Amino acid sequence: MNGAESLVRTLTAGGVEVCFANPGTSEMHFVAALDRVAGMRCILGLFEGVVTGAADGYGRMARKPACSLLHLGPGLANGLANLHNARRARAPLINIVGEHATRHKRYDAPLTTDIEAIARPYSDWLRISAHAADLGSDAADAIVAARSEPGRIATLILPADVAWTEGGAVAALPPIPSPPMPASATIDRAAAMLRADLPTAILLAGNALLEPALTAAGRVAEASGARLLAAYSMARIERGAGRPIVTRVPYVLEQAAALLREFRQLILVGAGPPVAFFAYPDKSSALTPEGCETHVLARPGEDCAAALDALATILGASPILRRVQDFDRPAAPSGEITLPGLAAVVAALLPENCVVVDESMTSGRGMLAATKGAPPHDWLCNTGGSIGIAMPMAVGAAVARPDRSVLCLSADGSGMFTLQALWTMARENLAITTVVFANRAYAILKGEYANLGGGPLGPSATSMLEIGRPELDWTALAKGMGVPGVRVESLEAFAKALDAGLRSQGPYLIEVPL
Ligand SMILES: Cc1ncc(C[n+]2csc(CCOP(=O)(O)OP(=O)(O)O)c2C)c(N)n1
């Protein structure tokens, strides 16, 4: 068995069943091993941003890692933007990057770069494999690193000679460490704060927005009267009718500040203190109101669910959560396309257990509020602000959960970064309905420019923020990659297309001109 085969065998034995890949010559032994080892589904992405974004979406939905396979430094560089988002999402991911054979590096062949230097800031764990005999145990260590709470990026750099040399050995998986429990004094302090008669919010992020932590948070809120908030950069939230009521901190600074203003106490669970996305002249970057006491109940790598459960017990919370979101959804509206109308159609038709991948940007700002009473579903967001994640992430989510339909909401500018994901959707026949909000602009940047107080925009600057010349034809782009689609001109046409897409067992694209 060569090193590459020991790597694939160790990965599959350790529960890594999917590899999103864009390989090259240096990864050929890994690719060849896929035919000798059962149990690894290999999925081709036609750009590395699709590969890393899909691995992120898979990790968020499967709650275990897929691996990505990238070609040397340039392949990694192409995948970095979505690797950044994955790291910000604390998604579990094993990032395998091929490298030249050790003896080849001194020749400075064209693809040579310092892969370690490129990968380091995007990795929580990194190792360069040195010997075929150790590659299996390197892979096992990578799995443990990726699977350790709250989910980590483990980058394994794989020199070609380590992959092709005989003497590989499959390694057993060391135990995955359990997340530590916060100190009891930390939980007691949170209980004392919640007993004080002060307006209090509990800010949740990461795994705290998923069961079982979510219900425990709901019980704490019910017992104490505290309000549950979700960090703007939330990776995934389980929401909808029957679930705890959680409000997301808005993107827009003034709106976020207005939401947070009333609180005198803030308890953080898997979240950092709220901060603005960007700095603006004369505005604070920190969003925690002045005089508000902040207390960290559980850090991201700690056991958020157990901490919340212990807190609920101290507070004498009811074991059964009663204060949940009511089922409430509108009838699908008709008429001219408007943003509230589009949100209402989505709310009217969202199927139970749907996975919504949201990079709708300015067009979807009303989506969360409109869908809060829809049947239970998951909502996945862009966590790192690097745009071009929705379509790749939808691929990964659909691969992880073939039992659920996936609704991908993408703004047109964001979508253009990684639209090659449509090809993978078609090739793998994934049940993903992609809605493209075609406002033909980088609309958010116009608002940001105004926030920066730069005065009126000149024609050259304006043309940097508009993408309508030439006009993108999304249904043609999708068709060219094997995805059927339709352009809709009214809310009833949108509702009809959305219903058809969500019922179909394959990919579908709806272009909504705005
Ligand atoms: C990788 C990356 N490149 C560039 C940006 C800067 N950026 C932020 S928003 C945006 C345009 C978004 O336009 P679109 O996705 O069409 O959404 P809209 O604002 O029109 O709703 C750009 C270019 C970014 N965040 N990430």
The ligand as an SDF file (V2000), in Angstrom:
LIG
                    3D

 26 27  0  0  0  0  0  0  0  0999 V2000
  -14.1770   37.9320   -1.9300 C   0  0  0  0  0  0  0  0  0  0  0  0
  -14.7660   39.2920   -1.8050 C   0  0  0  0  0  0  0  0  0  0  0  0
  -14.5330   40.1940   -2.7740 N   0  0  0  0  0  0  0  0  0  0  0  0
  -15.0880   41.4210   -2.6870 C   0  0  0  0  0  0  0  0  0  0  0  0
  -15.8550   41.7700   -1.6250 C   0  0  0  0  0  0  0  0  0  0  0  0
  -16.4050   43.1900   -1.5050 C   0  0  0  0  0  0  0  0  0  0  0  0
  -17.8570   43.1730   -1.6780 N   0  0  0  0  0  0  0  0  0  0  0  0
  -18.6760   43.1660   -0.6340 C   0  0  0  0  0  0  0  0  0  0  0  0
  -20.2490   43.1730   -1.0630 S   0  0  0  0  0  0  0  0  0  0  0  0
  -19.8680   43.2100   -2.7050 C   0  0  0  0  0  0  0  0  0  0  0  0
  -20.9150   43.2730   -3.7570 C   0  0  0  0  0  0  0  0  0  0  0  0
  -22.1500   42.5000   -3.4140 C   0  0  0  0  0  0  0  0  0  0  0  0
  -23.0550   42.5810   -4.4860 O   0  0  0  0  0  0  0  0  0  0  0  0
  -24.1840   41.5170   -4.6460 P   0  0  0  0  0  0  0  0  0  0  0  0
  -23.6940   40.1800   -4.2170 O   0  0  0  0  0  0  0  0  0  0  0  0
  -24.7610   41.6050   -6.0100 O   0  0  0  0  0  0  0  0  0  0  0  0
  -25.2580   41.9450   -3.5570 O   0  0  0  0  0  0  0  0  0  0  0  0
  -26.0650   43.3220   -3.4190 P   0  0  0  0  0  0  0  0  0  0  0  0
  -25.1880   44.1990   -2.5920 O   0  0  0  0  0  0  0  0  0  0  0  0
  -26.2830   43.8790   -4.8010 O   0  0  0  0  0  0  0  0  0  0  0  0
  -27.3090   42.9710   -2.7340 O   0  0  0  0  0  0  0  0  0  0  0  0
  -18.5030   43.2080   -2.8950 C   0  0  0  0  0  0  0  0  0  0  0  0
  -17.8340   43.2170   -4.2010 C   0  0  0  0  0  0  0  0  0  0  0  0
  -16.0680   40.7890   -0.6350 C   0  0  0  0  0  0  0  0  0  0  0  0
  -16.8060   41.0160    0.4480 N   0  0  0  0  0  0  0  0  0  0  0  0
  -15.5280   39.5630   -0.7570 N   0  0  0  0  0  0  0  0  0  0  0  0
  1  2  1  0
  2  3  1  0
  2 26  2  0
  3  4  2  0
  4  5  1  0
  5  6  1  0
  5 24  2  0
  6  7  1  0
  7  8  2  0
  7 22  1  0
  8  9  1  0
  9 10  1  0
 10 11  1  0
 10 22  2  0
 11 12  1  0
 12 13  1  0
 13 14  1  0
 14 15  2  0
 14 16  1  0
 14 17  1  0
 17 18  1  0
 18 19  2  0
 18 20  1  0
 18 21  1  0
 22 23  1  0
 24 25  1  0
 24 26  1  0
M  CHG  1   7   1
M  END
$$$$
